[in-house]
Amino acid sequence: MNWTFGIISVPENINQTKEIINSIRAQKIPKDKYEIIIIGSLKLSSSDDLSIISFDESVKTKWITRKKNLIAQAAKYQNISLMHDYVALRPNWYDNFIEFGEDWDVCMTRIENQDGKRFRDWMSWDNFGFIDYDDNTKTKEMYVSGTYFCIKKDFFINHPLDERLSWGEGEDVEWSKSVRNIWNYRCNYKSVVRFIKYKNHFPQLSSEEENQGFARKR
C-alpha cells in the first residue's frame, strides 16, 4: 500500500511539522512505498522521502483549498493522507491500513484530541453529531472535516476543493456535500491520529456515546 502524506503547514509551526514527519517515519513504511509533501514556506531541507512545495502565503489568507489541491496534483501515489500541521500518526497507523485495504474513495480514521477523546471524525452533517464507527448507512448525510482525511488521488483530481474558499469559510462542508452522493466513504477506526495541540471539543460526546464505547474503540 503506497502513500503520499500531504502536510498543510505555515512557517511558525515548523516544530509541529517536524513532529508529524517523525510520526510518519516511525511507521516503518518501506522507502519505495511512501512520500511526504509539505506545502508552505518552511525552512526544511528536502530528502529522499520529503519534498517541499513553496507557497506564497500573501496571495490569499489561509488559502488551504489551493494547498490541498496542489498536493493532490503533485502526489506520486494513489493513496493520499492530507493533514494540517497539528495531526500526527499514532503507532500502527500504516499496519492497520494494510489490514483495512483500499476499497474506498475517501476514508476517515479515528481522530483523537490530546486528551484521547474522539474528535470530529466519522460524523453526520445533516444531524450534526458523531456516528458509530461500525455504522456505514449514513454516508450520504456525512461530511469530512478538512483537518485530516484520506483520499484517492484520482477521486480528488476529479473533485477538487473550491479554491474560491479559504479556511473558515465552510470549504470542507461544501466539498462533502458536492461528492457525498457518489463517494465510497468508509471508516478505518483502527488507524488513529492524534492532535499535537489541544482543540476544543465540538460537538461534545454525550454520556450515551461514551457508554457505547465511542471514545474507547480502537
N, CA, C and O of each residue as an XYZ file, in Angstrom:
872
protein
N       0.851     -1.186      0.000
C       0.000      0.000      0.000
C       0.886      1.235      0.000
O       1.646      1.463      0.941
N       0.784      2.037     -1.068
C       1.627      3.215     -1.230
C       0.903      4.465     -0.766
O      -0.308      4.584     -0.949
N       1.637      5.406     -0.163
C       1.014      6.595      0.427
C       1.782      7.871      0.112
O       3.013      7.904      0.131
N       1.021      8.914     -0.176
C       1.528     10.283     -0.152
C       0.946     10.960      1.076
O      -0.273     11.032      1.229
N       1.803     11.452      1.945
C       1.371     12.194      3.127
C       1.548     13.679      2.835
O       2.670     14.153      2.656
N       0.445     14.406      2.787
C       0.481     15.824      2.484
C       0.212     16.652      3.723
O      -0.856     16.548      4.326
N       1.176     17.474      4.105
C       1.065     18.293      5.319
C       0.882     19.748      4.913
O       1.720     20.320      4.216
N      -0.220     20.338      5.356
C      -0.502     21.745      5.088
C       0.045     22.537      6.263
O      -0.444     22.404      7.385
N       1.055     23.358      6.014
C       1.760     23.988      7.122
C       2.024     25.461      6.863
O       1.826     25.973      5.761
N       2.477     26.121      7.918
C       2.909     27.518      7.862
C       4.245     27.605      8.603
O       4.523     26.771      9.464
N       5.069     28.592      8.286
C       6.421     28.651      8.851
C       6.486     28.623     10.371
O       7.400     28.021     10.936
N       5.533     29.263     11.045
C       5.609     29.333     12.506
C       5.357     27.995     13.183
O       5.606     27.851     14.380
N       4.867     27.017     12.435
C       4.574     25.699     13.022
C       5.610     24.658     12.613
O       5.286     23.477     12.489
N       6.826     25.079     12.408
C       7.849     24.157     11.912
C       8.125     23.014     12.892
O       8.356     21.884     12.460
N       8.106     23.282     14.195
C       8.383     22.215     15.163
C       7.277     21.173     15.174
O       7.547     19.976     15.279
N       6.018     21.628     15.064
C       4.913     20.682     14.967
C       5.041     19.839     13.698
O       4.791     18.634     13.714
N       5.424     20.474     12.626
C       5.569     19.760     11.358
C       6.650     18.692     11.457
O       6.485     17.591     10.932
N       7.752     19.008     12.124
C       8.810     18.014     12.321
C       8.300     16.820     13.129
O       8.673     15.678     12.860
N       7.451     17.087     14.112
C       6.890     16.006     14.916
C       6.004     15.102     14.061
O       6.003     13.883     14.237
N       5.260     15.690     13.146
C       4.420     14.894     12.248
C       5.286     14.036     11.332
O       4.993     12.859     11.121
N       6.345     14.620     10.788
C       7.259     13.864      9.930
C       7.815     12.658     10.689
O       7.886     11.556     10.145
N       8.202     12.868     11.927
C       8.728     11.766     12.732
C       7.681     10.677     12.951
O       8.009      9.491     12.963
N       6.419     11.080     13.126
C       5.360     10.087     13.342
C       5.110      9.262     12.087
O       4.722      8.097     12.175
N       5.330      9.856     10.926
C       5.187      9.114      9.667
C       6.354      8.146      9.489
O       6.154      6.977      9.157
N       7.551      8.631      9.706
C       8.729      7.770      9.548
C       8.738      6.631     10.552
O       9.288      5.564     10.278
N       8.134      6.848     11.713
C       8.076      5.800     12.737
C       7.188      4.628     12.324
O       7.235      3.570     12.952
N       6.393      4.797     11.291
C       5.539      3.699     10.812
C       6.342      2.601     10.129
O       5.841      1.497      9.913
N       7.597      2.911      9.790
C       8.488      1.945      9.135
C       7.932      1.474      7.792
O       8.031      0.297      7.446
N       7.356      2.392      7.053
C       6.859      2.074      5.713
C       8.066      1.902      4.791
O       8.999      2.703      4.856
N       8.071      0.888      3.941
C       9.197      0.746      3.004
C       9.422      2.037      2.215
O       8.472      2.706      1.808
N      10.685      2.368      2.010
C      11.037      3.663      1.430
C      10.444      3.886      0.044
O      10.211      5.027     -0.354
N      10.197      2.798     -0.699
C       9.642      2.958     -2.045
C       8.118      2.957     -2.044
O       7.498      2.878     -3.105
N       7.509      3.043     -0.859
C       6.057      2.982     -0.773
C       5.426      4.228     -0.141
O       4.225      4.247      0.126
N       6.225      5.257      0.095
C       5.622      6.474      0.638
C       6.460      7.699      0.285
O       7.631      7.596     -0.079
N       5.829      8.841      0.404
C       6.490     10.125      0.269
C       5.778     11.112      1.190
O       4.613     10.928      1.544
N       6.497     12.154      1.568
C       5.931     13.233      2.372
C       6.063     14.519      1.569
O       7.149     14.874      1.111
N       4.942     15.210      1.407
C       4.946     16.505      0.739
C       4.467     17.553      1.736
O       3.393     17.422      2.322
N       5.268     18.585      1.921
C       4.873     19.700      2.778
C       4.646     20.913      1.895
O       5.485     21.246      1.058
N       3.526     21.565      2.079
C       3.263     22.782      1.335
C       3.242     23.957      2.308
O       2.470     23.983      3.267
N       4.101     24.913      2.036
C       4.288     26.055      2.932
C       5.750     26.452      2.915
O       6.617     25.608      2.687
N       6.030     27.684      3.144
C       7.403     28.179      3.025
C       8.198     27.910      4.308
O       8.550     28.835      5.040
N       8.470     26.639      4.563
C       9.218     26.244      5.748
C      10.693     26.077      5.418
O      11.054     25.680      4.310
N      11.530     26.380      6.382
C      12.967     26.206      6.192
C      13.349     24.776      6.556
O      13.976     24.516      7.583
N      12.953     23.868      5.684
C      13.292     22.457      5.826
C      13.983     22.002      4.555
O      13.710     22.516      3.470
N      14.868     21.050      4.691
C      15.581     20.533      3.532
C      14.863     19.314      2.972
O      14.379     18.474      3.730
N      14.793     19.217      1.669
C      14.234     18.039      1.036
C      15.157     16.844      1.271
O      16.354     17.008      1.507
N      14.586     15.645      1.202
C      15.364     14.421      1.367
C      14.724     13.345      0.498
O      13.829     13.632     -0.298
N      15.187     12.099      0.654
C      14.676     11.014     -0.191
C      13.170     10.852     -0.069
O      12.497     10.532     -1.049
N      12.638     11.069      1.121
C      11.206     10.848      1.330
C      10.418     12.139      1.512
O       9.208     12.099      1.733
N      11.091     13.281      1.420
C      10.452     14.551      1.765
C      10.679     15.597      0.677
O      11.807     15.832      0.243
N       9.582     16.219      0.249
C       9.689     17.334     -0.701
C       8.861     18.506     -0.199
O       7.868     18.331      0.507
N       9.287     19.698     -0.574
C       8.650     20.933     -0.121
C       8.072     21.670     -1.325
O       8.765     21.893     -2.318
N       6.809     22.044     -1.230
C       6.208     22.927     -2.222
C       6.120     24.307     -1.593
O       5.370     24.510     -0.638
N       6.875     25.250     -2.119
C       6.843     26.603     -1.587
C       5.501     27.251     -1.910
O       4.914     27.002     -2.963
N       5.028     28.081     -0.994
C       3.707     28.687     -1.171
C       3.739     30.117     -0.652
O       4.187     30.379      0.464
N       3.262     31.029     -1.473
C       3.224     32.440     -1.101
C       1.968     32.697     -0.274
O       0.866     32.782     -0.815
N       2.144     32.819      1.044
C       1.001     32.968      1.944
C       0.302     34.316      1.783
O      -0.805     34.504      2.286
N       0.944     35.255      1.084
C       0.367     36.603      0.972
C      -0.669     36.713     -0.145
O      -1.409     37.696     -0.201
N      -0.732     35.727     -1.027
C      -1.650     35.807     -2.166
C      -3.095     35.831     -1.694
O      -3.901     36.628     -2.175
N      -3.415     34.954     -0.751
C      -4.767     34.871     -0.203
C      -4.670     34.289      1.193
O      -3.998     33.277      1.391
N      -5.318     34.899      2.156
C      -5.210     34.474      3.543
C      -5.794     33.085      3.750
O      -6.929     32.810      3.360
N      -4.990     32.195      4.379
C      -5.437     30.854      4.766
C      -6.039     30.085      3.587
O      -7.120     29.504      3.684
N      -5.311     30.101      2.484
C      -5.823     29.508      1.250
C      -5.550     27.995      1.225
O      -4.782     27.513      0.392
N      -6.167     27.274      2.119
C      -5.884     25.845      2.272
C      -6.464     25.008      1.140
O      -5.959     23.923      0.852
N      -7.522     25.500      0.493
C      -8.070     24.741     -0.631
C      -7.040     24.626     -1.755
O      -6.871     23.560     -2.348
N      -6.367     25.711     -2.033
C      -5.319     25.693     -3.055
C      -4.180     24.774     -2.646
O      -3.665     24.017     -3.469
N      -3.786     24.833     -1.393
C      -2.695     23.987     -0.911
C      -3.017     22.505     -1.079
O      -2.181     21.733     -1.548
N      -4.227     22.113     -0.696
C      -4.594     20.697     -0.779
C      -4.704     20.227     -2.226
O      -4.287     19.116     -2.552
N      -5.258     21.064     -3.085
C      -5.335     20.698     -4.497
C      -3.948     20.538     -5.111
O      -3.732     19.648     -5.934
N      -3.008     21.396     -4.713
C      -1.643     21.287     -5.231
C      -0.977     19.996     -4.773
O      -0.246     19.368     -5.538
N      -1.226     19.600     -3.533
C      -0.664     18.329     -3.058
C      -1.203     17.167     -3.876
O      -0.446     16.277     -4.262
N      -2.506     17.166     -4.145
C      -3.091     16.092     -4.946
C      -2.462     16.032     -6.337
O      -2.194     14.948     -6.855
N      -2.229     17.187     -6.930
C      -1.628     17.220     -8.257
C      -0.192     16.698     -8.240
O       0.252     16.061     -9.195
N       0.523     16.965     -7.163
C       1.933     16.572     -7.080
C       2.126     15.151     -6.575
O       3.214     14.595     -6.720
N       1.102     14.553     -5.990
C       1.244     13.251     -5.337
C       1.707     12.166     -6.305
O       1.227     12.066     -7.434
N       2.636     11.373     -5.840
C       3.162     10.265     -6.618
C       2.247      9.035     -6.518
O       2.179      8.227     -7.444
N       1.547      8.906     -5.384
C       0.788      7.688     -5.111
C      -0.711      7.948     -5.065
O      -1.155      9.081     -4.876
N      -1.481      6.881     -5.240
C      -2.942      6.984     -5.267
C      -3.537      7.286     -3.891
O      -4.508      8.035     -3.784
N      -2.959      6.706     -2.845
C      -3.487      6.929     -1.500
C      -2.858      8.192     -0.925
O      -1.641      8.272     -0.758
N      -3.699      9.173     -0.625
C      -3.205     10.436     -0.091
C      -3.789     10.644      1.303
O      -4.997     10.522      1.503
N      -2.933     10.954      2.251
C      -3.359     11.347      3.587
C      -3.063     12.830      3.754
O      -1.903     13.240      3.801
N      -4.121     13.631      3.844
C      -3.987     15.076      3.971
C      -4.189     15.488      5.417
O      -5.164     15.080      6.048
N      -3.282     16.290      5.946
C      -3.387     16.672      7.350
C      -2.866     18.085      7.568
O      -1.925     18.528      6.910
N      -3.490     18.769      8.490
C      -2.961     20.056      8.915
C      -1.783     19.817      9.853
O      -1.554     18.691     10.295
N      -1.041     20.868     10.154
C       0.248     20.699     10.826
C       0.136     20.551     12.341
O       1.000     21.023     13.080
N      -0.926     19.898     12.799
C      -1.039     19.532     14.214
C      -1.627     18.135     14.366
O      -2.123     17.780     15.435
N      -1.574     17.335     13.290
C      -2.146     15.986     13.286
C      -1.021     14.981     13.072
O      -0.380     14.985     12.021
N      -0.776     14.123     14.054
C       0.303     13.139     13.971
C      -0.267     11.725     13.953
O      -1.320     11.460     14.532
N       0.440     10.826     13.283
C       0.011      9.427     13.241
C       0.361      8.723     14.537
O       1.437      8.927     15.098
N      -0.555      7.895     15.005
C      -0.290      7.051     16.170
C       0.369      5.751     15.702
O       0.294      5.414     14.521
N       1.022      5.008     16.630
C       1.664      3.747     16.243
C       0.693      2.801     15.538
O      -0.487      2.727     15.881
N       1.212      2.085     14.552
C       0.481      1.058     13.795
C      -0.572      1.631     12.841
O      -1.415      0.889     12.338
N      -0.531      2.921     12.592
C      -1.458      3.510     11.614
C      -1.338      2.798     10.268
O      -2.341      2.402      9.675
N      -0.114      2.642      9.798
C       0.104      2.031      8.480
C      -0.269      0.550      8.467
O      -0.944      0.099      7.541
N       0.154     -0.211      9.471
C      -0.164     -1.640      9.518
C      -1.672     -1.869      9.535
O      -2.171     -2.796      8.897
N      -2.390     -1.026     10.263
C      -3.843     -1.184     10.319
C      -4.503     -0.813      8.993
O      -5.577     -1.325      8.675
N      -3.876      0.067      8.221
C      -4.428      0.372      6.902
C      -4.191     -0.783      5.932
O      -5.029     -1.053      5.072
N      -3.065     -1.457      6.065
C      -2.836     -2.640      5.233
C      -3.927     -3.667      5.502
O      -4.453     -4.272      4.569
N      -4.266     -3.867      6.761
C      -5.329     -4.795      7.124
C      -6.691     -4.323      6.591
O      -7.503     -5.136      6.147
N      -6.934     -3.013      6.637
C      -8.224     -2.465      6.222
C      -8.430     -2.555      4.715
O      -9.532     -2.862      4.262
N      -7.390     -2.294      3.936
C      -7.492     -2.404      2.488
C      -7.760     -1.081      1.792
O      -7.741     -0.021      2.418
N      -8.008     -1.153      0.498
C      -8.073      0.039     -0.351
C      -9.418      0.238     -1.025
O      -9.505      0.972     -2.010
N     -10.460     -0.389     -0.527
C     -11.787     -0.271     -1.131
C     -12.485      0.986     -0.612
O     -13.393      0.898      0.214
N     -12.064      2.149     -1.093
C     -12.649      3.430     -0.702
C     -12.195      4.520     -1.658
O     -11.134      4.425     -2.276
N     -13.011      5.550     -1.768
C     -12.611      6.787     -2.445
C     -12.083      7.780     -1.422
O     -11.055      8.428     -1.618
N     -12.826      7.875     -0.323
C     -12.468      8.750      0.793
C     -12.531      7.893      2.049
O     -13.439      7.078      2.205
N     -11.574      8.076      2.934
C     -11.536      7.254      4.141
C     -11.239      8.128      5.360
O     -10.379      9.007      5.321
N     -11.966      7.865      6.431
C     -11.728      8.524      7.705
C     -11.168      7.503      8.688
O     -11.514      6.323      8.642
N     -10.301      7.972      9.575
C      -9.835      7.123     10.668
C     -10.261      7.782     11.975
O     -10.848      8.864     11.980
N      -9.960      7.121     13.061
C     -10.240      7.734     14.353
C      -9.324      8.947     14.536
O      -8.122      8.876     14.279
N      -9.909     10.054     14.982
C      -9.145     11.255     15.322
C      -9.267     11.486     16.822
O     -10.375     11.546     17.356
N      -8.140     11.614     17.495
C      -8.140     11.846     18.933
C      -7.602     13.232     19.261
O      -6.629     13.697     18.668
N      -8.253     13.874     20.211
C      -7.718     15.095     20.771
C      -6.573     14.731     21.712
O      -6.298     13.549     21.915
N      -5.919     15.702     22.274
C      -4.797     15.411     23.167
C      -5.227     14.666     24.430
O      -4.411     13.993     25.060
N      -6.498     14.781     24.802
C      -6.984     14.056     25.976
C      -7.415     12.638     25.641
O      -7.922     11.924     26.506
N      -7.218     12.221     24.395
C      -7.556     10.867     23.983
C      -8.992     10.686     23.547
O      -9.357      9.618     23.056
N      -9.823     11.720     23.717
C     -11.217     11.599     23.312
C     -11.349     11.785     21.802
O     -10.536     12.441     21.150
N     -12.380     11.195     21.297
C     -12.662     11.257     19.876
C     -12.967     12.689     19.450
O     -13.727     13.403     20.105
N     -12.349     13.093     18.324
C     -12.620     14.417     17.784
C     -13.500     14.254     16.542
O     -14.092     13.192     16.350
N     -13.596     15.272     15.708
C     -14.564     15.335     14.607
C     -14.156     14.404     13.476
O     -13.545     14.845     12.502
N     -14.488     13.105     13.593
C     -14.055     12.154     12.576
C     -15.235     11.608     11.753
O     -15.568     12.173     10.711
N     -15.862     10.528     12.206
C     -16.949      9.882     11.464
C     -18.246     10.555     11.889
O     -18.837     10.199     12.908
N     -18.691     11.551     11.083
C     -19.729     12.458     11.548
C     -20.819     12.725     10.528
O     -20.576     12.744      9.321
N     -22.024     12.929     11.036
C     -23.128     13.433     10.238
C     -23.084     14.956     10.218
O     -22.800     15.593     11.232
N     -23.367     15.529      9.060
C     -23.557     16.964      8.976
C     -25.032     17.322      9.106
O     -25.385     18.293      9.775
N     -25.888     16.537      8.467
C     -27.314     16.845      8.463
C     -27.919     16.752      9.857
O     -28.801     17.536     10.210
N     -27.447     15.797     10.646
C     -27.857     15.665     12.054
C     -26.594     15.785     12.885
O     -26.114     14.800     13.446
N     -26.068     16.968     12.962
C     -24.696     17.200     13.389
C     -24.339     16.429     14.658
O     -24.852     16.708     15.742
N     -23.451     15.458     14.494
C     -23.035     14.645     15.628
C     -22.261     13.418     15.172
O     -22.172     13.124     13.980
N     -21.708     12.710     16.145
C     -20.915     11.525     15.871
C     -21.786     10.360     15.428
O     -22.950     10.245     15.812
N     -21.186      9.491     14.602
C     -21.822      8.256     14.174
C     -20.946      7.104     14.625
O     -19.719      7.197     14.596
N     -21.575      6.026     15.039
C     -20.827      4.844     15.467
C     -19.879      4.408     14.343
O     -20.262      4.382     13.174
N     -18.665      4.073     14.704
C     -17.677      3.690     13.714
C     -18.116      2.507     12.852
O     -17.673      2.380     11.710
N     -18.972      1.649     13.377
C     -19.431      0.477     12.631
C     -20.640      0.757     11.746
O     -21.086     -0.130     11.018
N     -21.174      1.967     11.795
C     -22.378      2.312     11.044
C     -21.980      2.926      9.693
O     -21.451      4.036      9.630
N     -22.249      2.174      8.612
C     -21.927      2.635      7.265
C     -23.166      3.051      6.474
O     -23.111      3.165      5.249
N     -24.273      3.277      7.164
C     -25.552      3.511      6.485
C     -25.853      4.989      6.269
O     -26.844      5.318      5.618
N     -25.030      5.882      6.793
C     -25.383      7.301      6.776
C     -24.397      8.151      5.968
O     -24.309      9.360      6.181
N     -23.665      7.538      5.055
C     -22.609      8.276      4.363
C     -23.148      9.399      3.473
O     -22.404     10.323      3.144
N     -24.409      9.341      3.080
C     -24.969     10.400      2.240
C     -25.416     11.618      3.039
O     -25.895     12.597      2.467
N     -25.257     11.559      4.372
C     -25.553     12.737      5.189
C     -24.314     13.222      5.930
O     -24.401     14.102      6.786
N     -23.159     12.645      5.598
C     -21.948     12.913      6.360
C     -21.083     13.997      5.702
O     -21.310     14.411      4.565
N     -20.088     14.429      6.471
C     -19.111     15.367      5.920
C     -17.730     15.008      6.440
O     -17.580     14.338      7.462
N     -16.731     15.470      5.712
C     -15.339     15.224      6.066
C     -14.736     16.522      6.590
O     -14.714     17.532      5.887
N     -14.255     16.491      7.811
C     -13.568     17.651      8.362
C     -12.257     17.853      7.621
O     -11.501     16.903      7.416
N     -11.986     19.089      7.220
C     -10.768     19.367      6.480
C      -9.492     19.216      7.273
O      -8.397     19.279      6.713
N      -9.620     19.018      8.581
C      -8.435     18.863      9.434
C      -7.552     17.712      8.985
O      -6.326     17.815      8.996
N      -8.193     16.599      8.584
C      -7.455     15.393      8.226
C      -8.407     14.422      7.546
O      -9.517     14.191      8.025
N      -7.973     13.859      6.436
C      -8.730     12.789      5.792
C      -7.829     12.097      4.786
O      -6.772     12.611      4.419
N      -8.263     10.922      4.343
C      -7.538     10.158      3.341
C      -8.398     10.076      2.085
O      -9.622      9.970      2.167
N      -7.752     10.124      0.929
C      -8.500     10.194     -0.321
C      -7.662      9.631     -1.462
O      -6.434      9.721     -1.447
N      -8.332      9.053     -2.441
C      -7.643      8.586     -3.636
C      -7.298      9.770     -4.539
O      -8.104     10.684     -4.715
N      -6.116      9.744     -5.095
C      -5.668     10.846     -5.950
C      -6.639     11.096     -7.100
O      -7.024     12.240     -7.346
N      -7.036     10.043     -7.805
C      -7.913     10.228     -8.960
C      -9.231     10.865     -8.563
O      -9.756     11.722     -9.274
N      -9.770     10.438     -7.413
C     -11.043     10.996     -6.958
C     -10.886     12.483     -6.647
O     -11.753     13.290     -6.983
N      -9.790     12.833     -6.013
C      -9.561     14.232     -5.636
C      -9.305     15.111     -6.868
O      -9.788     16.240     -6.947
N      -8.542     14.579     -7.821
C      -8.280     15.345     -9.040
C      -9.594     15.624     -9.780
O      -9.789     16.709    -10.328
N     -10.478     14.642     -9.787
C     -11.766     14.807    -10.471
C     -12.757     15.651     -9.670
O     -13.706     16.202    -10.227
N     -12.528     15.747     -8.360
C     -13.431     16.502     -7.494
C     -12.601     17.376     -6.548
O     -12.547     17.103     -5.348
N     -11.962     18.411     -7.068
C     -11.084     19.248     -6.239
C     -11.871     20.143     -5.292
O     -13.075     20.338     -5.455
N     -11.180     20.678     -4.311
C     -11.772     21.671     -3.422
C     -11.997     22.982     -4.172
O     -11.279     23.297     -5.122
N     -12.980     23.723     -3.743
C     -13.323     25.008     -4.357
C     -12.329     26.074     -3.893
O     -12.368     26.502     -2.739
N     -11.450     26.497     -4.783
C     -10.389     27.423     -4.412
C     -10.878     28.853     -4.217
O     -10.089     29.730     -3.866
N     -12.146     29.097     -4.435
C     -12.700     30.408     -4.095
C     -12.851     30.554     -2.584
O     -13.015     31.661     -2.072
N     -12.795     29.415     -1.870
C     -12.981     29.404     -0.426
C     -11.657     29.228      0.294
O     -10.744     28.579     -0.215
N     -11.560     29.805      1.476
C     -10.393     29.642      2.338
C     -10.809     28.977      3.642
O     -11.974     28.628      3.834
N      -9.830     28.806      4.543
C     -10.117     28.225      5.849
C     -11.177     29.067      6.571
O     -11.139     30.297      6.537
N     -12.125     28.380      7.225
C     -13.156     29.065      7.984
C     -14.357     29.484      7.169
O     -15.280     30.108      7.694
N     -14.357     29.145      5.880
C     -15.478     29.516      5.015
C     -16.313     28.307      4.602
O     -17.041     28.348      3.610
N     -16.197     27.228      5.382
C     -17.003     26.035      5.129
C     -16.578     25.250      3.905
O     -17.391     24.569      3.280
N     -15.295     25.347      3.564
C     -14.819     24.666      2.358
C     -14.958     23.155      2.454
O     -15.227     22.498      1.448
N     -14.778     22.587      3.649
C     -14.906     21.142      3.804
C     -16.368     20.698      3.710
O     -16.660     19.643      3.147
N     -17.273     21.486      4.250
C     -18.696     21.166      4.180
C     -19.187     21.217      2.738
O     -19.875     20.305      2.278
N     -18.832     22.288      2.026
C     -19.284     22.432      0.643
C     -18.742     21.306     -0.226
O     -19.457     20.780     -1.078
N     -17.484     20.934     -0.017
C     -16.909     19.837     -0.796
C     -17.620     18.530     -0.484
O     -17.972     17.787     -1.401
N     -17.837     18.237      0.789
C     -18.510     16.994      1.177
C     -19.895     16.896      0.554
O     -20.279     15.845      0.041
N     -20.637     17.985      0.599
C     -21.978     17.977      0.016
C     -21.945     17.731     -1.495
O     -22.883     17.167     -2.059
N     -20.874     18.151     -2.135
C     -20.798     18.003     -3.587
C     -20.460     16.585     -4.033
O     -20.703     16.227     -5.186
N     -19.900     15.769     -3.133
C     -19.464     14.422     -3.538
C     -20.133     13.297     -2.754
O     -19.965     12.132     -3.114
N     -20.875     13.597     -1.711
C     -21.322     12.520     -0.818
C     -22.387     11.612     -1.418
O     -22.674     10.557     -0.853
N     -22.975     11.989     -2.535
C     -23.916     11.095     -3.205
C     -23.229     10.124     -4.156
O     -23.863      9.212     -4.686
N     -21.937     10.322     -4.369
C     -21.209      9.456     -5.301
C     -20.000      8.768     -4.671
O     -19.463      7.823     -5.249
N     -19.564      9.224     -3.502
C     -18.332      8.675     -2.943
C     -18.521      7.287     -2.341
O     -19.622      6.911     -1.938
N     -17.439      6.546     -2.290
C     -17.342      5.340     -1.470
C     -16.563      5.766     -0.227
O     -15.333      5.740     -0.203
N     -17.315      6.159      0.805
C     -16.723      6.730      2.019
C     -16.763      5.687      3.113
O     -17.827      5.162      3.443
N     -15.597      5.383      3.679
C     -15.514      4.324      4.680
C     -14.683      4.789      5.877
O     -13.945      5.772      5.805
N     -14.830      4.048      6.977
C     -14.136      4.383      8.219
C     -13.208      3.249      8.634
O     -13.631      2.102      8.782
N     -11.955      3.585      8.814
C     -10.958      2.653      9.343
C     -10.573      3.143     10.740
O      -9.596      3.875     10.902
N     -11.344      2.734     11.742
C     -11.145      3.292     13.082
C      -9.924      2.720     13.799
O      -9.518      3.245     14.835
N      -9.336      1.652     13.261
C      -8.159      1.088     13.920
C      -6.900      1.911     13.670
O      -5.980      1.901     14.487
N      -6.855      2.615     12.561
C      -5.758      3.556     12.326
C      -6.128      4.865     13.006
O      -7.218      5.397     12.795
N      -5.220      5.379     13.820
C      -5.553      6.513     14.695
C      -4.564      7.651     14.464
O      -3.367      7.425     14.286
N      -5.082      8.872     14.471
C      -4.240     10.062     14.524
C      -4.586     10.821     15.798
O      -5.688     10.696     16.332
N      -3.626     11.612     16.276
C      -3.854     12.401     17.494
C      -3.307     13.809     17.293
O      -2.266     14.008     16.668
N      -4.031     14.774     17.837
C      -3.611     16.167     17.729
C      -2.369     16.434     18.570
O      -2.227     15.907     19.674
N      -1.482     17.252     18.039
C      -0.311     17.709     18.771
C      -0.698     18.829     19.732
O      -0.104     18.978     20.799
N      -1.692     19.606     19.342
C      -2.196     20.663     20.211
C      -3.654     20.366     20.555
O      -4.345     19.668     19.812
N      -4.113     20.899     21.680
C      -5.489     20.661     22.108
C      -6.454     21.565     21.352
O      -6.194     22.752     21.155
N      -7.572     20.981     20.934
C      -8.629     21.761     20.296
C      -9.923     21.545     21.083
O     -10.204     20.438     21.540
N     -10.699     22.605     21.234
C     -11.952     22.489     21.973
C     -12.887     21.496     21.296
O     -13.023     21.488     20.073
N     -13.528     20.658     22.106
C     -14.430     19.641     21.574
C     -15.732     20.277     21.105
O     -16.377     21.023     21.842
N     -16.100     19.973     19.882
C     -17.396     20.398     19.356
C     -17.733     19.497     18.178
O     -17.030     19.535     17.168
N     -18.786     18.685     18.272
C     -19.688     18.598     19.432
C     -19.073     17.777     20.558
O     -18.100     17.050     20.360
N     -19.657     17.908     21.734
C     -19.225     17.107     22.876
C     -19.751     15.684     22.727
O     -20.818     15.463     22.154
N     -18.994     14.724     23.247
C     -19.503     13.355     23.338
C     -20.552     13.293     24.432
O     -20.324     13.765     25.546
N     -21.699     12.713     24.118
C     -22.721     12.538     25.133
C     -22.350     11.366     26.030
O     -21.510     10.544     25.664
N     -22.966     11.284     27.193
C     -22.720     10.158     28.097
C     -23.133      8.848     27.444
O     -22.503      7.815     27.667
N     -24.195      8.886     26.634
C     -24.636      7.677     25.936
C     -23.581      7.193     24.956
O     -23.310      5.996     24.862
N     -22.980      8.139     24.220
C     -21.928      7.775     23.278
C     -20.709      7.216     24.007
O     -20.093      6.253     23.550
N     -20.364      7.828     25.147
C     -19.261      7.300     25.948
C     -19.547      5.871     26.371
O     -18.674      5.008     26.276
N     -20.760      5.614     26.836
C     -21.133      4.287     27.319
C     -21.148      3.255     26.196
O     -20.894      2.074     26.435
N     -21.444      3.694     24.975
C     -21.479      2.775     23.848
C     -20.081      2.469     23.309
O     -19.927      1.675     22.381
N     -19.077      3.097     23.890
C     -17.706      2.802     23.510
C     -17.167      3.683     22.399
O     -16.130      3.362     21.819
N     -17.835      4.780     22.086
C     -17.379      5.650     21.015
C     -15.969      6.165     21.304
O     -15.139      6.232     20.397
N     -15.692      6.527     22.556
C     -14.415      7.140     22.892
C     -13.332      6.113     23.174
O     -12.160      6.465     23.304
N     -13.718      4.836     23.269
C     -12.739      3.818     23.649
C     -12.351      2.909     22.493
O     -11.326      2.229     22.553
N     -13.150      2.891     21.459
C     -12.954      1.908     20.395
C     -11.615      2.115     19.699
O     -11.208      3.246     19.433
N     -10.941      1.015     19.410
C      -9.660      1.066     18.705
C      -9.711      0.145     17.491
O      -8.731      0.038     16.754
